[in-house]
Amino acid sequence: MASAVVGVGVGLPPAVLARPLQAAVVSALSLAVGAAVPLTLIVLAPIGVRIPVTALAALALLALLGAIGARLGRVASQLGQAAQLLGAGRAALRVTIGGGLAMGLTALIGQLVGATGM
């Protein structure tokens, strides 16, 4: 709430201020969906392809949920529909790249300490 007061105090319109409650709800839903789909795929996929299937599904979900989060957070809402789509695309790309790097680093560390093939 204090950040909203500060934002209005410096002349920012309420439409461009962050909405932390919506961000928290989207994060919670993202966690639930983002965990359920890969876990389901792990159970359904043949043993030999479980890791790549799970990684690809997780990256696809990161992209989708990044775009949804940006849209719900009204990225660039004051600039119109084209700017919203561009902002959502950039958010999806940013989340996907960050998630992919995190998964890659985790796999590398697992490989280094011998915690693979579980």
TORPA-4810 file (N, C-alpha, C, O; in nm, 3 decimals):
<nodes>
NODE_1_0.083_-0.119_0.000_0.000_0.000_0.000_0.087_0.125_0.000_0.054_0.224_-0.066_M
NODE_2_0.196_0.122_0.073_0.284_0.239_0.079_0.339_0.273_-0.058_0.353_0.390_-0.093_A
NODE_3_0.372_0.168_-0.138_0.426_0.195_-0.271_0.322_0.262_-0.360_0.357_0.345_-0.444_S
NODE_4_0.194_0.227_-0.342_0.089_0.291_-0.420_0.078_0.437_-0.384_0.059_0.522_-0.471_A
NODE_5_0.088_0.468_-0.255_0.082_0.607_-0.211_0.200_0.685_-0.266_0.184_0.798_-0.312_V
NODE_6_0.318_0.625_-0.262_0.437_0.691_-0.315_0.422_0.711_-0.465_0.456_0.818_-0.516_V
NODE_7_0.372_0.609_-0.537_0.354_0.621_-0.682_0.259_0.733_-0.719_0.287_0.809_-0.811_G
NODE_8_0.147_0.744_-0.649_0.051_0.851_-0.676_0.113_0.985_-0.638_0.091_1.086_-0.704_V
NODE_9_0.191_0.984_-0.530_0.256_1.108_-0.484_0.354_1.165_-0.584_0.376_1.286_-0.587_G
NODE_10_0.415_1.080_-0.666_0.510_1.129_-0.766_0.447_1.145_-0.903_0.516_1.168_-1.002_V
NODE_11_0.315_1.132_-0.910_0.244_1.160_-1.034_0.215_1.040_-1.122_0.172_1.059_-1.236_G
NODE_12_0.237_0.918_-1.075_0.204_0.802_-1.155_0.055_0.773_-1.144_0.000_0.774_-1.034_L
NODE_13_-0.011_0.749_-1.256_-0.153_0.715_-1.250_-0.171_0.577_-1.187_-0.085_0.490_-1.203_P
NODE_14_-0.282_0.555_-1.116_-0.305_0.425_-1.049_-0.300_0.306_-1.145_-0.268_0.195_-1.102_P
NODE_15_-0.329_0.325_-1.273_-0.331_0.215_-1.369_-0.193_0.155_-1.392_-0.184_0.040_-1.437_A
NODE_16_-0.086_0.227_-1.365_0.048_0.174_-1.391_0.118_0.123_-1.266_0.232_0.079_-1.274_V
NODE_17_0.052_0.128_-1.152_0.112_0.081_-1.028_0.101_-0.070_-1.017_0.010_-0.131_-1.073_L
NODE_18_0.193_-0.130_-0.944_0.193_-0.275_-0.923_0.069_-0.316_-0.843_0.016_-0.239_-0.763_A
NODE_19_0.025_-0.439_-0.868_-0.089_-0.494_-0.795_-0.045_-0.620_-0.724_-0.055_-0.730_-0.778_R
NODE_20_0.005_-0.605_-0.601_0.066_-0.719_-0.531_-0.030_-0.834_-0.500_0.013_-0.949_-0.500_P
NODE_21_-0.156_-0.806_-0.473_-0.250_-0.914_-0.444_-0.269_-1.003_-0.566_-0.269_-1.126_-0.555_L
NODE_22_-0.287_-0.942_-0.681_-0.300_-1.020_-0.804_-0.173_-1.097_-0.834_-0.178_-1.211_-0.879_Q
NODE_23_-0.058_-1.036_-0.809_0.068_-1.104_-0.832_0.080_-1.227_-0.741_0.129_-1.331_-0.785_A
NODE_24_0.037_-1.216_-0.617_0.043_-1.327_-0.524_-0.050_-1.441_-0.567_-0.012_-1.558_-0.559_A
NODE_25_-0.170_-1.407_-0.612_-0.265_-1.508_-0.657_-0.211_-1.581_-0.780_-0.217_-1.703_-0.788_V
NODE_26_-0.159_-1.505_-0.875_-0.103_-1.566_-0.996_0.016_-1.655_-0.961_0.032_-1.762_-1.019_V
NODE_27_0.099_-1.612_-0.867_0.212_-1.694_-0.825_0.166_-1.826_-0.763_0.222_-1.931_-0.793_S
NODE_28_0.065_-1.820_-0.679_0.014_-1.942_-0.616_-0.045_-2.038_-0.719_-0.018_-2.158_-0.715_A
NODE_29_-0.124_-1.984_-0.811_-0.181_-2.068_-0.916_-0.073_-2.123_-1.008_-0.080_-2.238_-1.051_L
NODE_30_0.026_-2.041_-1.037_0.137_-2.086_-1.121_0.210_-2.203_-1.057_0.245_-2.299_-1.124_S
NODE_31_0.233_-2.193_-0.928_0.301_-2.302_-0.857_0.220_-2.430_-0.864_0.274_-2.537_-0.891_L
NODE_32_0.090_-2.421_-0.840_0.005_-2.541_-0.840_-0.001_-2.604_-0.979_0.020_-2.725_-0.993_A
NODE_33_-0.029_-2.525_-1.081_-0.037_-2.577_-1.218_0.100_-2.622_-1.266_0.115_-2.727_-1.328_V
NODE_34_0.200_-2.540_-1.237_0.335_-2.570_-1.281_0.390_-2.697_-1.219_0.479_-2.759_-1.277_G
NODE_35_0.341_-2.738_-1.105_0.385_-2.863_-1.043_0.300_-2.981_-1.088_0.353_-3.090_-1.107_A
NODE_36_0.172_-2.961_-1.105_0.081_-3.071_-1.137_0.106_-3.130_-1.276_0.107_-3.252_-1.292_A
NODE_37_0.127_-3.046_-1.374_0.142_-3.097_-1.511_0.271_-3.178_-1.527_0.265_-3.290_-1.576_V
NODE_38_0.388_-3.126_-1.488_0.508_-3.209_-1.502_0.502_-3.338_-1.418_0.551_-3.442_-1.463_P
NODE_39_0.444_-3.332_-1.299_0.432_-3.454_-1.219_0.343_-3.558_-1.289_0.373_-3.677_-1.285_L
NODE_40_0.237_-3.512_-1.351_0.150_-3.602_-1.426_0.226_-3.663_-1.544_0.214_-3.782_-1.571_T
NODE_41_0.304_-3.580_-1.613_0.382_-3.631_-1.726_0.489_-3.730_-1.683_0.518_-3.825_-1.755_L
NODE_42_0.548_-3.709_-1.566_0.647_-3.803_-1.514_0.583_-3.941_-1.496_0.643_-4.043_-1.529_I
NODE_43_0.462_-3.943_-1.445_0.393_-4.070_-1.422_0.355_-4.136_-1.555_0.362_-4.258_-1.567_V
NODE_44_0.314_-4.056_-1.653_0.263_-4.111_-1.779_0.371_-4.141_-1.882_0.351_-4.230_-1.966_L
NODE_45_0.483_-4.071_-1.879_0.586_-4.087_-1.982_0.665_-4.216_-1.960_0.686_-4.258_-1.847_A
NODE_46_0.710_-4.277_-2.072_0.798_-4.393_-2.058_0.928_-4.352_-1.986_0.971_-4.237_-1.995_P
NODE_47_0.988_-4.446_-1.917_1.104_-4.418_-1.833_1.217_-4.349_-1.912_1.280_-4.257_-1.860_I
NODE_48_1.242_-4.391_-2.033_1.354_-4.338_-2.111_1.342_-4.192_-2.151_1.443_-4.128_-2.182_G
NODE_49_1.221_-4.138_-2.150_1.203_-3.999_-2.194_1.144_-3.909_-2.086_1.101_-3.797_-2.115_V
NODE_50_1.141_-3.956_-1.965_1.079_-3.877_-1.858_1.148_-3.743_-1.835_1.081_-3.641_-1.821_R
NODE_51_1.279_-3.742_-1.832_1.349_-3.616_-1.803_1.329_-3.513_-1.914_1.293_-3.400_-1.884_I
NODE_52_1.352_-3.548_-2.042_1.329_-3.446_-2.146_1.184_-3.402_-2.157_1.157_-3.284_-2.180_P
NODE_53_1.089_-3.495_-2.141_0.947_-3.460_-2.148_0.912_-3.363_-2.035_0.842_-3.264_-2.056_V
NODE_54_0.962_-3.392_-1.917_0.934_-3.307_-1.801_0.995_-3.169_-1.818_0.931_-3.068_-1.788_T
NODE_55_1.120_-3.164_-1.866_1.187_-3.034_-1.887_1.115_-2.950_-1.991_1.095_-2.831_-1.971_A
NODE_56_1.076_-3.011_-2.103_1.005_-2.937_-2.207_0.868_-2.889_-2.159_0.827_-2.777_-2.189_L
NODE_57_0.799_-2.974_-2.085_0.669_-2.933_-2.032_0.684_-2.818_-1.933_0.605_-2.723_-1.934_A
NODE_58_0.786_-2.826_-1.849_0.809_-2.718_-1.752_0.841_-2.587_-1.823_0.793_-2.481_-1.783_A
NODE_59_0.923_-2.592_-1.928_0.956_-2.470_-2.003_0.833_-2.413_-2.074_0.813_-2.291_-2.076_L
NODE_60_0.751_-2.500_-2.131_0.628_-2.453_-2.197_0.534_-2.388_-2.095_0.474_-2.285_-2.123_A
NODE_61_0.522_-2.448_-1.979_0.437_-2.390_-1.875_0.494_-2.258_-1.823_0.418_-2.165_-1.795_L
NODE_62_0.625_-2.250_-1.810_0.685_-2.123_-1.768_0.651_-2.012_-1.868_0.616_-1.901_-1.828_L
NODE_63_0.660_-2.043_-1.996_0.628_-1.943_-2.098_0.481_-1.902_-2.088_0.448_-1.783_-2.089_A
NODE_64_0.393_-2.000_-2.078_0.250_-1.971_-2.070_0.216_-1.890_-1.946_0.146_-1.789_-1.954_L
NODE_65_0.266_-1.933_-1.832_0.232_-1.864_-1.708_0.299_-1.727_-1.699_0.245_-1.636_-1.637_L
NODE_66_0.416_-1.711_-1.760_0.478_-1.579_-1.765_0.393_-1.481_-1.845_0.376_-1.366_-1.806_G
NODE_67_0.341_-1.528_-1.958_0.254_-1.443_-2.041_0.123_-1.412_-1.969_0.075_-1.299_-1.974_A
NODE_68_0.065_-1.512_-1.904_-0.059_-1.490_-1.831_-0.037_-1.390_-1.717_-0.118_-1.299_-1.697_I
NODE_69_0.072_-1.407_-1.644_0.103_-1.314_-1.535_0.120_-1.172_-1.584_0.075_-1.078_-1.519_G
NODE_70_0.186_-1.157_-1.698_0.204_-1.023_-1.754_0.070_-0.962_-1.796_0.044_-0.844_-1.774_A
NODE_71_-0.015_-1.044_-1.856_-0.146_-0.994_-1.898_-0.231_-0.956_-1.778_-0.295_-0.850_-1.777_R
NODE_72_-0.232_-1.041_-1.676_-0.312_-1.011_-1.558_-0.257_-0.891_-1.482_-0.331_-0.815_-1.420_L
NODE_73_-0.127_-0.874_-1.489_-0.064_-0.758_-1.425_-0.075_-0.632_-1.509_-0.024_-0.527_-1.471_G
NODE_74_-0.141_-0.645_-1.623_-0.163_-0.532_-1.715_-0.033_-0.463_-1.755_-0.019_-0.342_-1.743_R
NODE_75_0.061_-0.544_-1.804_0.186_-0.488_-1.855_0.153_-0.392_-1.968_0.084_-0.429_-2.063_V
NODE_76_0.201_-0.272_-1.958_0.185_-0.169_-2.061_0.039_-0.145_-2.097_0.008_-0.117_-2.213_A
NODE_77_-0.052_-0.154_-2.000_-0.195_-0.142_-2.030_-0.232_-0.004_-2.083_-0.328_0.009_-2.159_S
NODE_78_-0.157_0.098_-2.046_-0.190_0.231_-2.092_-0.147_0.253_-2.237_-0.183_0.354_-2.297_Q
NODE_79_-0.071_0.160_-2.295_-0.021_0.178_-2.431_-0.102_0.104_-2.537_-0.075_0.119_-2.656_L
NODE_80_-0.198_0.025_-2.496_-0.285_-0.042_-2.593_-0.256_-0.190_-2.607_-0.164_-0.243_-2.545_G
NODE_81_-0.336_-0.255_-2.690_-0.333_-0.400_-2.709_-0.199_-0.449_-2.764_-0.147_-0.549_-2.715_Q
NODE_82_-0.144_-0.382_-2.863_-0.017_-0.427_-2.922_0.095_-0.425_-2.818_0.177_-0.517_-2.814_A
NODE_83_0.099_-0.323_-2.736_0.202_-0.314_-2.632_0.181_-0.422_-2.527_0.278_-0.473_-2.472_A
NODE_84_0.055_-0.456_-2.497_0.027_-0.563_-2.401_0.078_-0.696_-2.453_0.140_-0.772_-2.378_Q
NODE_85_0.053_-0.725_-2.579_0.100_-0.851_-2.637_0.252_-0.857_-2.639_0.310_-0.961_-2.608_L
NODE_86_0.316_-0.747_-2.675_0.462_-0.743_-2.675_0.516_-0.761_-2.534_0.612_-0.835_-2.513_L
NODE_87_0.455_-0.693_-2.438_0.497_-0.706_-2.298_0.478_-0.848_-2.247_0.564_-0.899_-2.175_G
NODE_88_0.367_-0.912_-2.282_0.342_-1.049_-2.240_0.442_-1.143_-2.304_0.489_-1.237_-2.239_A
NODE_89_0.475_-1.120_-2.429_0.575_-1.203_-2.497_0.712_-1.189_-2.435_0.784_-1.288_-2.418_G
NODE_90_0.750_-1.068_-2.402_0.879_-1.046_-2.337_0.882_-1.109_-2.199_0.983_-1.167_-2.159_R
NODE_91_0.772_-1.099_-2.126_0.765_-1.161_-1.993_0.776_-1.313_-2.006_0.848_-1.376_-1.928_A
NODE_92_0.707_-1.371_-2.103_0.713_-1.516_-2.124_0.856_-1.559_-2.157_0.905_-1.659_-2.105_A
NODE_93_0.921_-1.483_-2.244_1.058_-1.515_-2.282_1.153_-1.503_-2.162_1.238_-1.589_-2.140_L
NODE_94_1.137_-1.399_-2.086_1.222_-1.376_-1.969_1.206_-1.489_-1.867_1.305_-1.540_-1.815_R
NODE_95_1.082_-1.527_-1.839_1.056_-1.633_-1.742_1.108_-1.768_-1.794_1.164_-1.847_-1.718_V
NODE_96_1.089_-1.793_-1.923_1.135_-1.919_-1.982_1.287_-1.930_-1.982_1.341_-2.035_-1.947_T
NODE_97_1.354_-1.823_-2.019_1.501_-1.826_-2.019_1.554_-1.841_-1.877_1.644_-1.921_-1.852_I
NODE_98_1.498_-1.766_-1.785_1.542_-1.778_-1.645_1.517_-1.917_-1.590_1.603_-1.974_-1.523_G
NODE_99_1.401_-1.973_-1.618_1.369_-2.108_-1.572_1.457_-2.213_-1.637_1.501_-2.308_-1.572_G
NODE_100_1.483_-2.196_-1.767_1.571_-2.289_-1.838_1.713_-2.286_-1.783_1.776_-2.390_-1.765_G
NODE_101_1.762_-2.166_-1.756_1.896_-2.154_-1.697_1.900_-2.218_-1.558_1.996_-2.286_-1.523_L
NODE_102_1.796_-2.196_-1.480_1.790_-2.256_-1.346_1.786_-2.408_-1.355_1.855_-2.476_-1.278_A
NODE_103_1.707_-2.463_-1.447_1.701_-2.608_-1.462_1.835_-2.663_-1.510_1.881_-2.767_-1.462_M
NODE_104_1.897_-2.594_-1.604_2.027_-2.639_-1.653_2.133_-2.638_-1.545_2.212_-2.732_-1.533_G
NODE_105_2.136_-2.531_-1.465_2.233_-2.522_-1.356_2.207_-2.630_-1.251_2.301_-2.690_-1.199_L
NODE_106_2.081_-2.655_-1.221_2.046_-2.760_-1.126_2.092_-2.897_-1.178_2.147_-2.977_-1.103_T
NODE_107_2.069_-2.924_-1.308_2.113_-3.051_-1.366_2.264_-3.063_-1.364_2.318_-3.171_-1.337_A
NODE_108_2.334_-2.953_-1.391_2.480_-2.954_-1.388_2.532_-2.985_-1.249_2.621_-3.067_-1.232_L
NODE_109_2.476_-2.918_-1.150_2.518_-2.943_-1.011_2.486_-3.087_-0.972_2.567_-3.153_-0.906_I
NODE_110_2.370_-3.137_-1.012_2.336_-3.276_-0.985_2.435_-3.372_-1.048_2.473_-3.473_-0.988_G
NODE_111_2.476_-3.341_-1.169_2.575_-3.424_-1.240_2.709_-3.421_-1.166_2.774_-3.524_-1.151_Q
NODE_112_2.750_-3.303_-1.121_2.878_-3.288_-1.052_2.884_-3.364_-0.919_2.988_-3.417_-0.882_L
NODE_113_2.772_-3.369_-0.849_2.771_-3.436_-0.718_2.719_-3.579_-0.728_2.708_-3.649_-0.627_V
NODE_114_2.687_-3.623_-0.849_2.645_-3.762_-0.868_2.501_-3.789_-0.829_2.466_-3.903_-0.800_G
NODE_115_2.417_-3.688_-0.827_2.276_-3.705_-0.789_2.188_-3.708_-0.912_2.092_-3.631_-0.922_A
NODE_116_2.219_-3.796_-1.006_2.139_-3.806_-1.128_2.082_-3.946_-1.140_2.125_-4.039_-1.072_T
NODE_117_1.984_-3.960_-1.227_1.926_-4.090_-1.254_1.839_-4.145_-1.143_1.825_-4.266_-1.129_G
NODE_118_1.782_-4.054_-1.064_1.698_-4.101_-0.954_1.567_-4.155_-1.006_1.483_-4.199_-0.928_M
</nodes>
